Each structure stands twice: as C-alpha cells, then as structure tokens.
Amino acid sequence: MYKYDQYDSQILQERIAQFRGQTERFLAGELKEEEFLPLRLQNGLYVQRLAPMLRINVPYGMINSTQLRRLAHVARKYDKGYCHVSTRQNIQFNWPDLADVPDILAELAEVEMHATQSSGNCIRNTTSDQYAGINAEEVVDPRPYCEIIRQWSSFHPEFAFLPRKFKIAVTGADTDRAAIQLHDIGLQVLKNENNEIGFRVLVGGGLGRTPVIGSLIHEFLPEQHLLTYIEAILRTYNLLGRRDNKYKARIKILVKAMGIEAFKEKVEAEWAHIKDGPATLTKAEIERTSAFFTAPNYQEINDSDAQAQLDALAADNRAFSKWLIRNTFEHKVPGYAAVILSLKPTGVAPGDITDTQLDVIAELADQYSFGEARTTHEQNIVLADVKKSDLFALWKLAKKAGFATPNIGTLTDMICCPGGDFCSLANAKSIPVAEAIQRRYDDIDYVYDIGDLDINISGCMNACGHHHIGHIGILGVDKKGEEYYQVQLGGRANEDAALGKVLGPAFGREQMTDIIDKLLNVYINHRREDEIFVDTYSRIGLKPFKESVYAS
C-alpha cells in the first residue's frame, strides 16, 4: 500500500496546525459558527445529535496494522471505546470532544491517516473493490489509479469549494463491488483489443433525495488522460452546477437537466484545452505509483493439498464449514484466500467495532495477512491474503473476538447508517430496526435457505445506508413527529445496478419484522431453484409483494 512521502507529511502537519488555531479561535468565541462550519467540514468534523462526529479517510479501503492500533488507541483515549465503518470505507468516531480533535488528527498523522476532505463540498475519499489486486477475474488492479486520484485531488485549489460533495469510485473487474454506477464519477479499468489500459467512464450517478444511475460518457479513455478528463468533468460541473439550492447541486442533477450528450459536449470542449497538459500521466508516474502495490511475499503452495486439508477440517466442524462458505473469498494465488470479518453479530450496530477488536484485527493482520486489512462498503473488514492452511486457526481467534458470524451476503449482513441515535439529519432510528431483524432471524439455517439478500437501512433521504440499492431498502421517514419506515424493493448495487421501487405507505417500527416476514414468504412461495430474492422480484414484479403486505 502507498506510503506517504515528505510532501504528504508536510501538508498534513501544516493543515493540523492550521485547524488547531481555527478550533482554538472558535472555542474562544473569535470565530462564528457559520465561519467555522466550512473549516471543520474540510477536516472531517460534523456536529451530530449528541456530539461531534469525526470521519477518518481510509483511501480505497486499505489500512495497515499500525493504523488499526492507532485507531484503537484513539477510540480508547478520545471516544467511548469503539468506532464505525462507513459505507464509503471510512472510519467514524461518534463521541470526540471538539477541543480534542486537533490532537486526534495529530496522532493519526503519525501513522499516515487523516480526515482531510472526508466531508465538505470537495472531492471525497476515492473508493474501490475490497478484493482489488487479489481477484482472479480482475483485468487491472485499480489501486494505483485510486492513489493517483487521491494525490491529485488532495488540496486541489480549483475544487475546494464545489457546488456539492463529489465522490469517485474505481473497479478493475467486470463484477462491480465498488458501485461505480452510483457515484459522481465511476471508473472501470479495462484493456482493449491491443492490450492497452483505459477507463470506461460513467458520470452523474448518486443516491440521496434524487437517486440516479450514472450515464456512460466515455467508452475507453486511455490511461494517460485519466486526470485531465476527470478535471474536465469537474470544471464543467464547477462552472455550471447549481449553488442556489443544495438539494439540486449534485452533478447528477446537472447531467440529468442537460442530458448526457449536451453535458459530454461541454466536457469534451473543456478537455480539448487541457488534454495534453501537465496533468497528463506519464508511463514513469504510473509505474512509480504501481510499485506501491506489488504482490506480497506469497509462498508457493500446492492448492490441491491445501484445499484437501481444509475440506477435511470442514467435514469435522459444521460451524467452521459454514464460515468457510460465507466468510471467505477465492484468491488468485494458489493456496490463499481472502477472509471477511463480519461486523454484524446480533445486538451490535452494523459496522461498529470496539478498540479491543481493532487490536485483535491488527494482530491477525500481522500474523496471517502481511500486516494489512481492508474496509468494505458492506461495513465489514477483509484480510486479503490468508494461507488456506491458516484459516482454521484464524477462524477460532476471530470467533473468540466476536467477528466470525457466518452471515456474509445474507439478510443479517445488513448495511445500516447510524440513524437517529446519532445523526442530527435523521428522521428515524436505523439501528433498532437492524437489531430487531437480526434477532428475528437468528436461525442461521433459515437465513441460508433464504440465500443472498441485501437489506439496506437509512434514517433519512440522504441515503447513507444506501436503501435505494438494497434488494430490500428501508427508509426512515417522519410523519407528524413520529418515526415510520418506507420499504423499497428490487435495488441492486452491482454491474446490473437498479434503483428500488417504493412498496407503498410506510410502517411503524414495531411492524418492520413482520413486514420482512411477509416479503420473504412471497419470495419463498414464488422462487425458482437457485433464484435469489432480487431475481424473483425482477421476474414477478412488485404486485405480489404489495398484495401480501397490505392485505387486510
């Protein structure tokens, strides 16, 4: 993974010193709230319902054991002993004191972590596939390009105050685990018939109040033009995007209003001025960045022997067998596997992780995965490079630490925003709904019978829980001061991205588990062999689900 150079370190130290002074002036009453607001946002600091929330960037999900241990330290010293993995692969602290934030940022900078541009109307943290670099079907490792974008976008003076926040996602495989169609810019790294590397470029995707699937703006952008083309898109947006209404300020609104062809014409005209300018990538620069993502020192392993030994252990231990099926991912290197550590045990808010667990993951990463881990969009943690011969020992340790629940991809592996328990924007609480569903479906064999199912829960229309793209999406709404929940069906976040359709009138919180029961019963009664929930929904449509749920 990338290591900061002297420029990265100097910039961070200067930013921390600057923000320390700004914070002291605000606490002394020398800065008004409206003056401090843009300053704190560009340093990752929100004011939530009960306390500040500090969002820490985890670039493209990559994090090392030293950083994990520092996050554990911060959780213990400055927070309440835990943190939260967000749907954009970042880490959030929900209880820091405002006066302590500069100290937290200083401690994080020592291990090459920061909160710069994790909020505010700027280019946010670039996200990617949690299996980047180890996936056998991957065409090109997207991480070097993510890092190039990170370096280019950090403190970019032209894009520090965009009309609205801006998010970029990159994948290097046909199977999309980065949700590139739901980002302001989505990039798929690929190769053409001449084995040249380029990008399929999508623009204008996003969720929130107006969910939109991105539009194709370039079929194959040669890799050397990556930054200049992104810059042309951003310049066009910066000039033409609305600033009079924050609800209509995202690039998706601009693209939709103009139409993709008219928007592309503006972008191409802007690009013509900068196409071969200073931001054009050289082969040397791409090679320099790629050198930070070379393969670790894998051992030569006979995969057949390793798998036979693993199968024998699984045959003697049903719990381990279930975990292998659900919580491991095939690795491109023989004899290795990726492990998903579930942060979704019953009774724990999805994505929450304690200081003790962070320390344990750091130890597991050092012992079994070359000292590295990855955060995921699904609010879990991945150890990407584990020998198959180590899986049984790792499973026992993970089970002891509380993150070996064998539920990855199932209905209890929910995506859930913090909701009204923390967020001042939320209309309703999300976490109690998630917990109620977890407790209702605690029979893992029944959960397996249901099969793959994405349940996504948001506490408001800002869609931090990505409810629009859940197979079952749940949105908290306010009805005359009371919390209700609207259900949507049929969303997808992968290469077949789709937005869910609203089922009908909203339900009270106490009804939600019964509503899920009814939806699942319709699925069970109509599914064909090996058909998952969302496929059955696509085949039979909304009507049978609606009739069952609203039957008198």
C-alpha positions as CSV (number, residue, x, y, z in Angstrom):
1,M,0.0,0.0,0.0
2,Y,1.0,3.6,-0.5
3,K,3.5,5.2,1.9
4,Y,3.4,9.0,2.5
5,D,6.3,11.0,1.2
6,Q,7.7,14.2,2.6
7,Y,5.1,16.3,0.8
8,D,2.2,14.3,2.2
9,S,3.6,14.6,5.7
10,Q,4.4,18.3,5.4
11,I,0.9,19.1,4.0
12,L,-0.8,17.2,6.8
13,Q,1.3,18.9,9.6
14,E,0.5,22.3,8.2
15,R,-3.2,21.5,7.9
16,I,-3.3,20.2,11.5
17,A,-1.6,23.3,12.9
18,Q,-4.0,25.5,10.9
19,F,-7.0,23.7,12.2
20,R,-5.7,23.7,15.7
21,G,-5.6,27.5,15.5
22,Q,-9.1,27.7,14.0
23,T,-10.6,25.4,16.7
24,E,-9.0,27.4,19.5
25,R,-10.4,30.6,18.0
26,F,-13.8,29.1,17.6
27,L,-13.8,27.9,21.2
28,A,-12.7,31.3,22.4
29,G,-15.6,32.9,20.6
30,E,-13.4,34.6,18.0
31,L,-15.0,32.7,15.1
32,K,-18.7,32.5,14.5
33,E,-20.4,29.1,13.9
34,E,-21.0,29.9,10.2
35,E,-17.3,30.9,9.8
36,F,-16.1,27.7,11.5
37,L,-18.5,25.4,9.6
38,P,-16.6,25.1,6.3
39,L,-13.3,24.9,8.2
40,R,-14.4,21.9,10.3
41,L,-16.1,20.2,7.4
42,Q,-12.9,20.1,5.4
43,N,-11.3,18.5,8.3
44,G,-13.9,15.7,8.6
45,L,-15.8,17.1,11.6
46,Y,-19.6,17.1,11.8
47,V,-21.8,18.3,14.6
48,Q,-24.2,15.4,15.2
49,R,-27.2,15.0,17.5
50,L,-25.3,14.3,20.7
51,A,-21.6,15.1,20.0
52,P,-19.2,15.8,17.1
53,M,-18.6,13.1,14.6
54,L,-15.1,12.8,13.1
55,R,-14.7,10.9,9.8
56,I,-11.3,9.5,9.0
57,N,-10.3,8.6,5.4
58,V,-9.3,5.1,4.6
59,P,-8.2,5.6,0.9
60,Y,-9.7,2.8,-1.3
61,G,-10.2,0.8,1.9
62,M,-6.6,0.0,2.6
63,I,-5.4,0.0,6.2
64,N,-2.4,-1.5,7.9
65,S,-1.9,-3.0,11.4
66,T,-0.1,0.1,12.7
67,Q,-3.1,2.2,11.7
68,L,-5.5,-0.2,13.2
69,R,-3.7,0.0,16.5
70,R,-3.7,3.8,16.4
71,L,-7.5,3.8,15.7
72,A,-7.9,1.5,18.8
73,H,-5.9,4.0,20.8
74,V,-8.0,6.9,19.7
75,A,-11.2,5.1,20.5
76,R,-10.0,4.4,24.0
77,K,-8.4,7.8,24.7
78,Y,-10.7,10.2,23.0
79,D,-14.0,8.3,22.3
80,K,-16.2,5.7,24.0
81,G,-14.1,2.6,23.1
82,Y,-15.4,2.0,19.6
83,C,-15.7,3.4,16.1
84,H,-17.8,2.8,13.0
85,V,-17.0,1.5,9.5
86,S,-19.0,3.6,7.0
87,T,-20.4,2.6,3.6
88,R,-17.6,4.6,1.9
89,Q,-14.9,2.5,3.6
90,N,-14.1,5.2,6.1
91,I,-13.9,5.2,9.9
92,Q,-16.1,7.4,12.0
93,F,-15.8,8.4,15.7
94,N,-19.1,9.5,17.2
95,W,-18.1,10.9,20.6
96,P,-14.9,13.1,20.4
97,D,-14.7,16.4,22.3
98,L,-14.2,19.3,19.9
99,A,-11.2,20.6,21.8
100,D,-9.5,17.2,21.3
101,V,-10.0,16.9,17.6
102,P,-6.7,18.6,16.7
103,D,-4.8,16.2,19.0
104,I,-6.6,13.3,17.4
105,L,-5.6,14.5,13.9
106,A,-2.0,14.9,15.1
107,E,-1.9,11.3,16.4
108,L,-3.4,9.9,13.3
109,A,-1.0,11.8,11.1
110,E,1.9,10.0,12.8
111,V,0.6,6.8,11.1
112,E,-0.4,8.4,7.8
113,M,-4.1,8.8,8.4
114,H,-6.1,12.0,8.1
115,A,-9.7,13.4,7.9
116,T,-8.9,15.9,5.1
117,Q,-11.7,16.2,2.6
118,S,-13.7,13.5,4.2
119,S,-16.6,16.0,4.3
120,G,-17.4,19.3,2.7
121,N,-18.1,20.3,-0.9
122,C,-14.9,18.8,-2.3
123,I,-13.6,15.6,-3.8
124,R,-14.1,12.9,-1.1
125,N,-12.2,9.7,-0.4
126,T,-11.9,7.6,-3.6
127,T,-13.3,4.1,-3.0
128,S,-12.7,0.7,-4.7
129,D,-13.3,-3.0,-4.7
130,Q,-12.3,-4.6,-1.4
131,Y,-10.7,-7.5,-3.4
132,A,-8.6,-5.3,-5.6
133,G,-5.3,-6.9,-6.5
134,I,-6.3,-10.4,-5.4
135,N,-9.3,-11.2,-7.5
136,A,-8.7,-13.7,-10.3
137,E,-11.3,-12.1,-12.6
138,E,-9.7,-8.7,-12.3
139,V,-8.4,-7.2,-15.5
140,V,-6.2,-4.5,-13.9
141,D,-5.5,-3.6,-10.3
142,P,-7.4,-0.3,-9.7
143,R,-5.5,0.7,-6.6
144,P,-2.6,2.6,-8.3
145,Y,-5.2,4.7,-10.1
146,C,-7.1,5.3,-6.9
147,E,-3.8,6.6,-5.4
148,I,-3.1,8.8,-8.4
149,I,-6.6,10.4,-8.0
150,R,-6.0,10.8,-4.2
151,Q,-2.8,12.7,-4.7
152,W,-4.2,14.8,-7.5
153,S,-7.4,15.7,-5.7
154,S,-6.0,16.4,-2.2
155,F,-6.0,20.2,-1.6
156,H,-6.7,20.8,-5.3
157,P,-7.3,24.6,-5.2
158,E,-9.8,24.7,-8.0
159,F,-12.1,22.1,-6.5
160,A,-12.0,23.0,-2.8
161,F,-15.5,24.6,-2.9
162,L,-17.6,22.7,-5.4
163,P,-21.3,23.2,-5.7
164,R,-21.7,20.0,-3.6
165,K,-19.7,17.0,-2.4
166,F,-18.1,14.8,-5.1
167,K,-17.4,11.0,-5.0
168,I,-15.3,8.8,-7.2
169,A,-15.2,5.0,-7.3
170,V,-12.9,2.7,-9.3
171,T,-13.1,-1.0,-10.1
172,G,-10.8,-3.3,-12.2
173,A,-13.3,-6.1,-12.7
174,D,-16.5,-6.8,-14.6
175,T,-18.2,-7.8,-11.4
176,D,-18.7,-4.4,-9.7
177,R,-18.2,-4.3,-6.0
178,A,-17.5,-0.6,-5.9
179,A,-20.9,0.5,-7.1
180,I,-19.4,2.7,-9.9
181,Q,-22.8,3.4,-11.4
182,L,-23.9,5.2,-8.2
183,H,-21.1,7.7,-8.0
184,D,-20.5,11.2,-9.3
185,I,-17.7,9.6,-11.4
186,G,-17.4,5.8,-11.8
187,L,-14.4,4.3,-13.4
188,Q,-13.8,0.7,-14.7
189,V,-10.2,-0.1,-15.6
190,L,-10.1,-2.3,-18.6
191,K,-7.9,-3.3,-21.6
192,N,-8.8,-3.0,-25.3
193,E,-8.0,-5.4,-28.1
194,N,-4.5,-4.1,-28.3
195,N,-3.9,-4.8,-24.6
196,E,-3.8,-1.1,-23.8
197,I,-5.2,0.1,-20.5
198,G,-8.0,2.6,-20.3
199,F,-11.2,3.5,-18.5
200,R,-14.9,3.2,-19.0
201,V,-16.1,6.4,-17.6
202,L,-19.6,7.0,-16.0
203,V,-20.8,10.3,-14.7
204,G,-23.8,11.6,-12.8
205,G,-24.7,8.7,-10.6
206,G,-25.7,9.0,-6.9
207,L,-28.3,8.3,-4.2
208,G,-29.8,10.7,-1.7
209,R,-33.0,12.6,-2.4
210,T,-32.7,12.1,-6.1
211,P,-31.2,8.6,-6.9
212,V,-29.7,8.3,-10.4
213,I,-27.8,5.6,-12.1
214,G,-24.8,7.1,-13.9
215,S,-24.5,7.7,-17.6
216,L,-21.7,6.5,-19.9
217,I,-19.6,9.4,-21.0
218,H,-16.5,7.7,-22.4
219,E,-16.3,4.1,-23.6
220,F,-12.5,3.8,-23.5
221,L,-10.4,6.6,-22.1
222,P,-6.6,5.9,-22.5
223,E,-5.0,5.8,-19.1
224,Q,-2.7,8.7,-19.6
225,H,-5.7,11.0,-19.9
226,L,-7.3,9.9,-16.6
227,L,-6.7,13.1,-14.6
228,T,-7.2,15.5,-17.5
229,Y,-10.6,14.0,-18.3
230,I,-11.7,14.0,-14.7
231,E,-10.6,17.6,-14.4
232,A,-12.6,18.5,-17.5
233,I,-15.7,16.9,-15.9
234,L,-15.1,18.7,-12.6
235,R,-14.5,22.1,-14.3
236,T,-17.7,21.7,-16.3
237,Y,-19.6,20.9,-13.1
238,N,-17.9,23.6,-11.1
239,L,-19.0,26.2,-13.7
240,L,-22.5,25.0,-14.5
241,G,-23.6,23.2,-11.3
242,R,-26.3,25.0,-9.2
243,R,-25.2,26.7,-6.0
244,D,-28.6,28.3,-5.1
245,N,-30.2,25.1,-3.8
246,K,-28.1,22.4,-2.1
247,Y,-30.7,19.8,-2.9
248,K,-30.2,20.4,-6.6
249,A,-26.4,21.0,-6.6
250,R,-25.0,17.5,-7.2
251,I,-23.6,16.7,-10.6
252,K,-26.3,14.1,-11.2
253,I,-28.9,17.0,-11.3
254,L,-26.8,18.9,-13.9
255,V,-26.3,15.8,-16.1
256,K,-30.0,14.9,-15.9
257,A,-31.0,18.5,-16.7
258,M,-28.7,18.9,-19.6
259,G,-28.8,15.4,-21.0
260,I,-25.7,13.3,-21.2
261,E,-24.9,14.3,-24.8
262,A,-25.0,18.0,-24.1
263,F,-23.0,17.5,-20.9
264,K,-20.4,15.4,-22.8
265,E,-20.1,18.2,-25.4
266,K,-19.2,20.7,-22.7
267,V,-16.7,18.3,-21.1
268,E,-15.0,17.5,-24.5
269,A,-14.7,21.2,-25.3
270,E,-13.1,21.8,-21.9
271,W,-10.9,18.7,-22.2
272,A,-9.5,20.0,-25.6
273,H,-7.7,22.8,-23.7
274,I,-6.0,20.5,-21.1
275,K,-5.9,17.1,-22.8
276,D,-2.1,17.0,-23.1
277,G,-1.3,19.4,-20.3
278,P,0.7,19.0,-17.1
279,A,-1.8,16.6,-15.6
280,T,-1.3,14.0,-18.4
281,L,0.0,10.8,-16.8
282,T,3.4,9.6,-17.9
283,K,4.4,5.9,-18.0
284,A,7.0,6.7,-15.3
285,E,4.4,8.1,-13.0
286,I,2.1,5.2,-13.4
287,E,4.9,2.8,-12.8
288,R,6.0,4.7,-9.7
289,T,2.6,4.6,-8.2
290,S,2.0,0.9,-9.2
291,A,5.3,0.0,-7.4
292,F,3.5,0.6,-4.1
293,F,1.0,-2.2,-4.9
294,T,3.2,-5.1,-5.8
295,A,2.3,-8.5,-4.5
296,P,3.5,-9.5,-1.1
297,N,5.9,-12.4,-0.5
298,Y,3.5,-15.2,-1.2
299,Q,4.7,-18.8,-0.6
300,E,4.4,-21.4,-3.3
301,I,1.6,-23.7,-2.1
302,N,0.1,-26.8,-3.6
303,D,-3.5,-25.6,-3.8
304,S,-5.0,-29.2,-4.1
305,D,-3.2,-30.3,-1.0
306,A,-4.2,-27.2,0.9
307,Q,-7.8,-27.5,-0.2
308,A,-8.0,-31.2,0.7
309,Q,-6.7,-30.4,4.3
310,L,-9.3,-27.6,4.5
311,D,-12.1,-29.8,3.4
312,A,-11.2,-32.4,6.0
313,L,-11.3,-29.8,8.8
314,A,-14.6,-28.5,7.5
315,A,-16.1,-32.0,7.3
316,D,-15.4,-32.4,11.1
317,N,-16.6,-29.0,12.1
318,R,-20.0,-27.7,10.8
319,A,-19.6,-24.2,12.2
320,F,-16.2,-23.9,10.5
321,S,-17.7,-25.2,7.3
322,K,-20.4,-22.5,7.3
323,W,-17.9,-19.8,8.0
324,L,-15.7,-21.0,5.1
325,I,-18.7,-20.9,2.7
326,R,-19.9,-17.5,3.7
327,N,-16.8,-15.6,5.0
328,T,-14.0,-16.4,2.6
329,F,-13.4,-15.3,-1.0
330,E,-11.4,-17.0,-3.7
331,H,-7.8,-15.7,-4.2
332,K,-5.9,-15.5,-7.5
333,V,-2.8,-17.0,-5.8
334,P,-3.0,-20.8,-5.3
335,G,-3.2,-21.8,-1.6
336,Y,-4.5,-18.4,-0.4
337,A,-8.0,-17.0,0.4
338,A,-9.5,-13.6,1.5
339,V,-11.3,-13.6,4.8
340,I,-14.3,-11.3,5.6
341,L,-14.5,-10.5,9.3
342,S,-18.2,-9.9,10.0
343,L,-19.1,-6.8,12.0
344,K,-22.7,-7.8,12.1
345,P,-23.3,-10.1,15.2
346,T,-26.7,-9.9,16.7
347,G,-27.1,-7.0,19.0
348,V,-24.3,-4.9,17.6
349,A,-24.9,-1.9,15.3
350,P,-23.8,-2.9,11.8
351,G,-20.3,-1.6,11.2
352,D,-19.4,-0.9,14.8
353,I,-16.1,-2.2,16.1
354,T,-14.5,-1.9,19.5
355,D,-11.0,-0.8,20.4
356,T,-10.2,-4.4,21.6
357,Q,-11.4,-5.8,18.3
358,L,-9.3,-3.3,16.3
359,D,-6.3,-4.5,18.2
360,V,-7.2,-8.1,17.5
361,I,-7.6,-7.5,13.8
362,A,-4.2,-5.8,13.8
363,E,-2.7,-8.9,15.4
364,L,-4.5,-11.2,12.9
365,A,-3.3,-9.0,10.0
366,D,0.3,-9.2,11.2
367,Q,0.1,-12.9,11.8
368,Y,-1.9,-14.0,8.8
369,S,-2.2,-11.3,6.1
370,F,1.1,-9.4,5.7
371,G,0.1,-6.7,8.1
372,E,-2.8,-5.3,6.0
373,A,-6.6,-5.2,6.1
374,R,-9.4,-3.6,4.1
375,T,-12.6,-1.9,5.0
376,T,-15.7,-2.7,2.8
377,H,-18.8,-0.9,1.5
378,E,-20.8,-3.5,3.4
379,Q,-19.3,-2.3,6.7
380,N,-17.1,-5.3,7.3
381,I,-13.3,-5.9,7.4
382,V,-11.3,-8.1,5.0
383,L,-8.0,-9.8,5.5
384,A,-7.0,-10.3,1.8
385,D,-4.0,-12.6,1.9
386,V,-4.5,-15.6,4.2
387,K,-3.0,-19.0,3.6
388,K,-5.6,-21.7,3.4
389,S,-3.6,-23.7,6.0
390,D,-4.2,-20.8,8.5
391,L,-7.9,-20.4,8.0
392,F,-8.9,-22.8,10.8
393,A,-6.7,-21.1,13.4
394,L,-7.8,-17.6,12.2
395,W,-11.4,-18.7,12.5
396,K,-11.0,-19.7,16.1
397,L,-9.4,-16.4,17.0
398,A,-12.0,-14.4,15.1
399,K,-14.8,-16.3,16.7
400,K,-13.4,-15.6,20.2
401,A,-13.2,-11.9,19.3
402,G,-16.8,-11.7,18.0
403,F,-16.4,-11.3,14.3
404,A,-16.8,-14.8,12.9
405,T,-20.6,-14.6,12.4
406,P,-21.0,-16.7,9.2
407,N,-23.6,-14.3,7.6
408,I,-21.8,-12.5,4.8
409,G,-24.2,-11.7,2.0
410,T,-27.3,-12.8,4.0
411,L,-30.2,-10.8,5.3
412,T,-28.4,-10.2,8.7
413,D,-25.4,-8.8,6.9
414,M,-27.2,-5.5,6.7
415,I,-26.0,-2.1,5.7
416,C,-27.2,0.5,8.2
417,C,-26.5,4.1,8.8
418,P,-26.2,5.4,12.4
419,G,-29.6,7.0,12.0
420,G,-31.4,9.0,14.7
421,D,-29.4,7.5,17.5
422,F,-26.5,9.8,16.4
423,C,-27.2,11.8,13.3
424,S,-29.0,15.2,13.5
425,L,-30.2,14.9,9.9
426,A,-32.1,11.6,10.5
427,N,-35.8,11.3,10.5
428,A,-35.8,8.0,12.3
429,K,-33.6,5.5,14.1
430,S,-31.9,2.8,11.9
431,I,-30.0,0.7,14.5
432,P,-33.1,-0.6,16.4
433,V,-34.7,-1.8,13.2
434,A,-31.5,-3.6,12.2
435,E,-31.3,-5.2,15.6
436,A,-34.9,-6.4,15.5
437,I,-34.3,-8.0,12.2
438,Q,-31.1,-9.7,13.4
439,R,-33.0,-11.1,16.5
440,R,-36.0,-12.3,14.4
441,Y,-33.7,-14.2,12.0
442,D,-31.2,-15.8,14.4
443,D,-31.7,-19.2,12.9
444,I,-28.7,-19.4,10.6
445,D,-30.0,-22.4,8.7
446,Y,-33.2,-20.5,7.8
447,V,-31.0,-17.5,6.8
448,Y,-29.0,-19.8,4.5
449,D,-32.2,-21.1,3.0
450,I,-33.3,-17.6,2.1
451,G,-29.9,-17.1,0.3
452,D,-28.2,-13.9,-0.8
453,L,-30.2,-10.9,0.3
454,D,-29.2,-7.3,0.7
455,I,-31.1,-5.3,3.3
456,N,-30.1,-1.6,3.4
457,I,-31.4,0.8,6.1
458,S,-31.2,4.6,6.0
459,G,-32.5,7.0,8.6
460,C,-33.2,9.8,6.1
461,M,-33.3,10.7,2.4
462,N,-29.5,11.4,2.4
463,A,-29.2,7.6,2.0
464,C,-26.1,6.9,3.9
465,G,-27.4,3.4,4.3
466,H,-27.9,3.1,0.5
467,H,-31.5,2.0,0.9
468,H,-32.2,2.7,-2.8
469,I,-29.9,-0.1,-3.9
470,G,-30.8,-2.8,-1.3
471,H,-32.8,-5.8,-2.5
472,I,-35.0,-4.7,0.4
473,G,-34.4,-1.0,1.2
474,I,-35.8,0.6,4.4
475,L,-36.0,4.4,4.7
476,G,-36.9,6.2,7.9
477,V,-39.4,9.0,7.5
478,D,-41.1,11.5,9.8
479,K,-44.9,11.5,9.9
480,K,-46.1,14.3,12.2
481,G,-43.3,13.8,14.6
482,E,-43.4,10.0,14.6
483,E,-41.0,7.6,13.1
484,Y,-42.1,5.5,10.2
485,Y,-40.4,3.3,7.7
486,Q,-40.9,3.1,3.9
487,V,-39.9,-0.1,2.1
488,Q,-38.4,-0.3,-1.4
489,L,-37.8,-3.5,-3.4
490,G,-35.5,-4.5,-6.2
491,G,-32.5,-2.4,-5.8
492,R,-29.0,-3.6,-6.9
493,A,-25.5,-2.1,-6.4
494,N,-23.6,-4.3,-8.8
495,E,-22.9,-4.2,-12.5
496,D,-26.7,-4.6,-13.1
497,A,-27.4,-1.6,-10.9
498,A,-31.0,-0.8,-10.3
499,L,-33.0,1.5,-8.0
500,G,-35.6,0.0,-5.8
501,K,-39.3,0.8,-6.1
502,V,-41.4,2.0,-3.2
503,L,-43.7,-0.7,-2.0
504,G,-46.4,1.6,-0.6
505,P,-47.3,3.5,2.6
506,A,-44.8,3.5,5.4
507,F,-44.9,1.3,8.5
508,G,-44.3,1.7,12.2
509,R,-41.1,0.4,13.7
510,E,-42.8,-2.4,15.6
511,Q,-44.3,-3.7,12.3
512,M,-41.0,-4.0,10.4
513,T,-40.0,-7.6,11.3
514,D,-43.5,-8.8,10.4
515,I,-43.3,-6.9,7.1
516,I,-39.9,-8.6,6.3
517,D,-41.6,-11.9,7.1
518,K,-44.3,-11.3,4.6
519,L,-41.9,-10.3,1.9
520,L,-39.8,-13.4,2.5
521,N,-42.9,-15.6,2.4
522,V,-43.8,-14.2,-1.1
523,Y,-40.3,-14.9,-2.3
524,I,-40.3,-18.5,-0.9
525,N,-43.6,-19.2,-2.5
526,H,-42.6,-17.9,-5.9
527,R,-38.9,-18.6,-6.2
528,R,-37.4,-21.0,-8.7
529,E,-34.4,-23.2,-8.0
530,D,-31.3,-21.3,-7.1
531,E,-33.1,-18.0,-7.6
532,I,-32.2,-15.3,-5.0
533,F,-34.7,-12.8,-3.7
534,V,-34.0,-9.9,-6.1
535,D,-34.2,-12.2,-9.1
536,T,-37.6,-13.5,-8.0
537,Y,-38.7,-9.9,-7.6
538,S,-37.4,-9.0,-11.1
539,R,-39.4,-11.8,-12.5
540,I,-42.7,-11.5,-10.7
541,G,-42.7,-7.7,-10.1
542,L,-43.9,-5.6,-7.2
543,K,-47.6,-6.6,-7.2
544,P,-47.5,-9.9,-5.3
545,F,-45.3,-8.4,-2.5
546,K,-47.6,-5.4,-2.2
547,E,-50.7,-7.5,-2.1
548,S,-49.3,-9.7,0.7
549,V,-48.0,-6.9,2.8
550,Y,-51.1,-4.7,2.6
551,A,-53.7,-7.5,2.7
552,S,-56.4,-6.7,5.2
